[in-house]
Amino acid sequence: MMCCACPPPVYDLGTMTPKSTPVRSDFLISGRDGSLVGPVVDALGVDELKVEFAANSAGRVVVRKLIVGHPQGISATLLRRLPVLQAERKYAQGLKQLHEFMHRQNLNVGITEIKKILASRTGLARHRNFPDEFFVEVARAYTSAVGLGDVAPSLTIAHYTKTPVPTVKGWVRRARLRGALPPARRGAAG
């Protein structure tokens, strides 16, 4: 599922030889133009093999465009031997890992910024009159935790900031009131 506009990175691509026997990842998908390169592609004898990925209406990564060039022409047998399904799966898996990494980074940044703001405040003022930036960081940490599949993001923030859960829930409520988070949906985090 694609949740943000990330540049397509380069991923190892496990594939099958023309005889459908498993082999190690012997070629790559080039991130910029989608070219499949390596010994397995060379064994197929193709001049050019490019794959363009996109998300369909359900958010699933699919092949949007396939460019194949072969000196003797394109046959049905050649098309069946192309490792398109494996390319699609590896690309989707790599994209998912990239998104998880980005959500973890955002969660870490959000928690770190919340801790900094809390550390700069002392006494009774520690939990009152926060600047708008504080609620932006609460929203960042909250949405990143939700993006990682956390069903209790307030509990996660409370754990890492060593703050009571009701206090964190108050921060989330105020972040919603200030527009840093969308309105709550009953029974669902996020």
N, C-alpha and C positions, 0 to 999 in steps of 0.2 A: 504494500500500500504506500503510495507516495503522499507524504504530508507537506513537503516543502520543495522548493526548486533547488535541487542539489546538482552540481555538475557531475556527469557520469564518470566515475573513476575507472581505472584499469583493474580487471579481475581475472584470476586464473579461471580457466574454463575446462572442467573435466568433460571428456567427450568419448565417443565410440569411434572405432576405426570403421572403414567401409564394410568389414565382415561382422560388425556388431559385437566385437569383443571389447571388454573394458580396458582402458589404458589410463596412464597417469595424465594429469593436466599438461598437455603438450603444446598448447597454444593459448593466446590471450585475445581478449576483446579490447581493442584500442579504444580508450575512452572518448576521444574526440570525434572520430569519423565512423566508429563501429566496425572497423575492419577486423576480420578474424585472420590471425596470422600464426604460423608455426608449422611443424612437421606434419601434423594430421591434415591440415589444409593442403599442404604441398602434395601429400599422398593422393588427394582427390584429383589433383591436376588442374585445379581452377586457377584462372588468372586473377580473379577478383572475387572476394566474398565479403560483403558488408551487410550488417544488420543494424536497423534503427529500432529502438525500443520506445514505447509510450505506454501510458496508463489508459485502460479502457474505462467505460463509465462506472464500473464497479471498483475501480482503483487497482486492478490487477495489471501487472506488467506484462505486456504482450509485444510481439514483433509487429511493427507498423510497416516496415519496408525491408525488403530483402533484395540485394543486388548480387547476381551471380554471373561470372564470366568464365567460359571454358572454350579452349581452342577448337574443339570438335562439336560445339553446341551443347545445349542443355537438354538432358533426357530425364524422364521420370525416375529412372534408377539413380541418377546423380542427385536429384532433388531429395529422394528418400534417404540418401547417405549423408546429407548435410546435417550437422549437429545443431539444428535450430532449437529443438526442445531443451537440450542441455544448456545452450546459450541463454535461453530465456530464464531457466531456473537459476543458473549461476548469477545472472545479472540481477534478478529479483532478490536473491539471497544477499548479494553484496550491497545492494541498495538498502535493504532492511538493516544490515549491520552498520552502514553509514548513518542511517537515521537514528538508530539506537545510540551510536557514539555521540551524535550531535545532541540528542536529548540528555545524555549523561553529562556532557560538557555544560549544557545550559543549567542543569540541576546543580552541578558543582558551583558554577558561577553565582547562581541565585542564592544558594545557601551561604557561600562565602560573603557575599555582599550583605545579606541579612545579618550575619554574625558581626561584620564590621560596624554596621549601624547600631546594633545592640551594644557592642563593646564601647562605642563612643558615648553612650548614654548611661547615666548613673542614677541611683535612688528611685524615687517615685516616677520621675520623668522617663524612666527606661521603657515603659509600656504606653506612653501617651504622646499625642501630638507628633506623630511621625511625618516626615516629608513625603511627598508624592513618590519620590524615587524608591522609597522603602516598599511601597505597595506594588510598584512595577517589578521589583525583585521577588516579592512574594508571588506575584502572578507568574513570573518566569519559572521559579522553582516548582510551583504547583502544576503548571501546564506541562513542564518537562517530566515530572513524576507521572502524570496521567499518560503522556506519550510513551512512557516505558511500560505502561500496563498496570501501574500502581492503582489499587482500588481504594486506598486510604492515603491520599497524598498529604493531607494535613498531619496525619500521624508520622509520616516520613519527615516532614519539615520539623515537626516537634522533636523528633528523635535527634536529628542532626544539629538543631539549634539549642537543644537542652531547654526547651520551653514547654510549659503545659499545653496539652492539646486544645483545651478551650480557648486559650490565648491565641493560638495559631488559627483556629476557626474564626475568631473575631477578626484577625488580620485578613483572612480570605474574604470574609463578609464585607469588610471595608474596601478591599481591593475591587470587589464586584461593584460596590456603590460608587467608586471613583472611576469605573469604566476600564480598569486594568484587566478584568476578567469578565467573560460573558455571564449573563444571568444563570443561576443554578437550575439544574433539572432534577426533579425529585428522584432519588434513588440512584443517581449516577454521578460519579466523580467527573469533574471537568466542567 
